[in-house]
Amino acid sequence: MVGMGYRTIKTAVGAGLAMWIASLLDLEFATFAAIIVIMCIEKTKKKTLITIKDKFFASLLSLILGALLFELLGYNPIVFSIFILFFVPILVRARIQSGFVTSMVVVLHVYTVRDANWTMFLNELYIIFIGMGIALLVNSFMPSFKRDIENFKKEIEQKFEVILFEFSAHLRDGMRSWDGKEILEVEELINESKSIAIQDVENHLLRKQNKDYYYLEMRADQLELLKQMMKIIAVFSSSSLDVEQKEMFAEFLENLSRNVHSGDTTDISLNKLEELSALIRDMELPKIREEFEVRANLFYLIFEMNNYLNIKRKLFEKKD
């Protein structure tokens, strides 16, 4: 709601300013400058630039073609219909069809004046420049999303802490009750924060990359692995067999749950995981089938946890 309110204020100020400037210059159809501002203001700077580009070229094209057709064939509704039939395919082919409405207003001004002279041509250009210029100016002021993204990151990390701790607790107590709601909650948080990070990128025209977006992508990839691991964790709930290796991995997960953050400590965790894996491999071989299955599932979890940690390590390699 705050974002929408801010955009509304910019639109109101911009529309009034454009209309006032156009009126000061004594331009005909001065109110059209306000309409251009309203139609050009978008959620991000990048989208605003794209919208302005499309509307500008579409309006310029309609001004030239409309003037030619009306002067050659006459100012009447049939010629206007012919113009639309001829003009729309050109817009589509040029991929500037989003400028259709603005261009129609421009060509209707030509039709209303019924005199495609140089004065009329300049009048329309001035209005277009004023409207689009003001839209570009007011939309250069954008709220910062940095604090919102940082808050999302903290919430996501807290959810990851809970998930890893619950994995650890379930390895120790298969009867423990947990509905796994944090899995769904963190997925929603990641998706919502990624959309905000994309807006942040589009508000910085010279920035094509965003480390926060990469971070959120990393968490999304890690979440997919946690979903797979959750299925194996659930298998342990149905087993009453307690083995030493299960407690060892549970302790690793509990320690990992205490160290979920944005910093780079993955090498430490990977080394601990490798030591744990080597220790389990050197232990006495399983003697019964159920113990063998537990050991196999533990090695699968270790494998997935290795992938989980490497995803984060690659993020810091990308930054470098």
N, C-alpha and C positions, 0 to 999 in steps of 0.2 A: 504493500500500500504506500510505503514511503517513496519507493521508486516511481510509482504512478503519479503521486502528488508532485514530485519534483519535475517530472516530464510535463505535467499539466501546466505548472507555473511557467516553464520555459516556453511552451507553446503559446500561452496567453500573452506573455511579454513580447515574444517574437512577432506574433501576428499583429499586435497593436503597433509595435515599432515599425514594421514593414508598411503597414497601411498609412501611418503618419508620414513617413519619408516619401512614399509615393504621392501622397496628397500635397506635401510641400513642393514637390517638383511639378505639381499641377498635371499629373499624368491621368489620362483617361483610363477607366476601369481600375482605379487605384486599389479597390478592395480585393482585386485578384492577387495582389502581393501577399495579403494576409492568408488567403487560401493556399498559396504555394508554401508558405511557412508551415501551415498546419499539415499539409500533405508530405512535407519533406523531413519533418522531425521523426527520427527513429530511436530505438532503444540504445543503440551504440553509434559511435562516430563512424565506424566502417560502413554500417548499414546506411547511415545518412549520406555518406559520400556516394555510395552506389545508387541510392534513390535519386539524388540530385543529378548525377551523371545521366541516368536513364531519362528523367523528366526533361532535362535541358535539351538533349539531342532530339527527343521526341517532339518537344515544343517547337524547336527551331525548324525541324523537318516539316511539321504541320503548317507553320507560318509560311514557308516558302512554297510548298505544294498547294496549300489551300489558296494562296494568293494567285498562283498561276492558273489553277482550275477555275476559280470564280471569275477571273478577268477574261479567260478564254471562252468559258461556257455560260457565264452569267451567274448572278446571285439569286439562286432559287433552291428550294428544298431538294429537288431531284439531283442537282449538282452536289449538294451536301451529302446525299446518300451515296452517290458515285465516289465521292472523296473517301468516305469511310470504307467502302468496299475495296478501294485501291490502296488505302493507307494502312489498314490493319495488317495485311500480309507483310508489308515492309517492316513494320514494327516487330512482328514475330520473327522474321528472318534476321533482323538486326539484334534481336534479343533485348529490346528495350520496351516491351509491351507494358511494363509497369508505369510508363509515362503516358499511357493512353488518355486517361481522364484529363490530365493537365493540358495535353495537346489539343483535346477537343474544345476546351475552354478558349484556348488561343485562336483556333480556327473559327470559332463562333464570334469572337471579337472582330475578326476580319469580315465575317458575314454581316455583322451588325453595322459596321462602319460603311461597308459597301464601296470601299475605295482603298485598294491595296497600293498605297503610296509610301514614300520613304518615311514620312512623319509617323504614319501608323506602324510601320515596321520598327522604328526606333522606340516608339512608345511601348510596344510589347516586349522588346528586348530589355528596356530599363526595368519594367515591372518584374520580369523573370530574374534579372540580376539582383534586384533588391530583395525579392522573396527568398531566393536560394542563398544569397549572401547572408541574410539575417538568420536563416535556418542553420547555416553552417556555423555562424557565430555563437548563437545561443546553445547549440548542441556541443560546442567545444567545452562547455562546463558540465562535467560528468561526476557523479558521486563516486568515491573510492570504495571498491569492494574488498580491499585488503583485510579490514577488520572482520568482515563477514566470513571470508574464506578461512582466516585463522581460527575463528570460532568453530566453523564446521570441522576443521582438521582436528581440533581438540576433542570434539564430540565423537568423531570417527575413531580416534585413538582410544578413547575411553571404552567404546563398544568392542574394539579389538582386544583390549585388556580383559574384559568380561568373558569374551568368547574363548580366549586362550586359557584363562583360569578355569572356566567350566570344563574345557577339555581335560585339563589336569585333574580336576576334582572327579570327573567321571572315570578316569583310569584308576583312581583310588577307591571309588565307591560307585559301582555300577547301578546301584539303586537310587542314586541321587536324582532329584527332580529338577529338570530344566526344560523349558519349552522352546528354547532356541530363538526367542523373539528378537534377540540382538542381531542375528543374521539378517533378518528382514529390515530391521531398523537402520542398520549401517548401510545396507544397499540403497535405501531411499536417501540417506544423507549424502552418500557418494554421488548419486545421480543429480541431486539438487545442487550440490556444491560445484559439480563439473559444469553445469549450465551457467552458474555465476562466474566461474573462472573463464569460460568462453567469452562472456560479455566483457570481462576485464581485458582480455586480449584484444577484442575488437574496439576497445576504447583507447588503445595505444597503437596508433597507426604504424609506427616504425618498429613495433615489437611483434614478431611472428611466432615467438615461442613463449611459453609461460611455465615457470618451474612449478607453480602450484597445480597447474593442470596435469603435468607429468606426475606429480606426487599423488594426485587423486586417481590417475590411471593405474599407478602402481598399487594403490590400495584396492582398486577394483579387481586387479589381477590376483592379488593375494586373497581376496575374499572368495574368488572362485575355487582356489585351492582349499581354503578352510571348509567350504561346502562339501568338497570331496572327502576331506579328512573327517568331517562330522559323521559321515556314513560308517566309517571304520570305527570311530569312537563308539558309535551306537552298538556295534558288534560286541564290544567288550562288556556292555551292560548285560548282555545275555549270558556272559560267562562268569562263573563263580570262582574260577581258578585265579589265585593270586601268585604272581611270579615277581622276582626281584627286578627284572628288566622293565616291567610295567611301572613300577615305582620310580625307577631311574628316569624314564622318559617323562613321567608326570612331574617330577621335580624340575626337569629342564623347561617344560611348558610353563610351570608356575613362575620360574625366574624370568622367562621371556615375557610373561604377562605384566611383570613389573617394569619392563623396559621398553614399552611401546611408545615411541616418540618420533619426531622428524629428523633426529640426528643420525649420523652414520656410525653405528656400532655393530654392523652386520658381520664384519670379519671376526669379532670376538665371539658372537653367537655361533657362527659357522664352525669355528675351531672347537668350541664346546660340543657342538653336535657331532663333529667328526670323532672327537675323543669318546663320546658316548657310544657311537656306532662301533668303533674299534673295540671298546670294552665289552660290548654285548657279543660281538663276533668271537671274542676270545673266551667267553664263558662256556661252561659245560653244555653240550648239545641237549636238546629236548629229549625226554625219555618216553613221553606219551603223546598221542595225536593232538589232544587239546592244547598241550603246551607248545607243540610245534606250530599250531595255527596262531596262537597268541604271538609267538616270536615272529612269524611271517607278517602278521598285521603290524607289529611294531616296526619292522624294517620298512614296510610300506609307508607308515607315518613319518619315519625318519627321512625317507626319500622325498616325500612331499614337503616336509618342513625345510629340507635343503633347497628345494625349488622356491619355497615361500621366501626364504632369506635372500636367495640370489636375485629375486625380482627387485628387492630393495637395493641390493648392491649395484645392480645395473643402472638404477636411477642416479646414483652418485657418480658412476662412471660417465653417464650422459652429461651431467653437469660439468665435469672436468673437460 
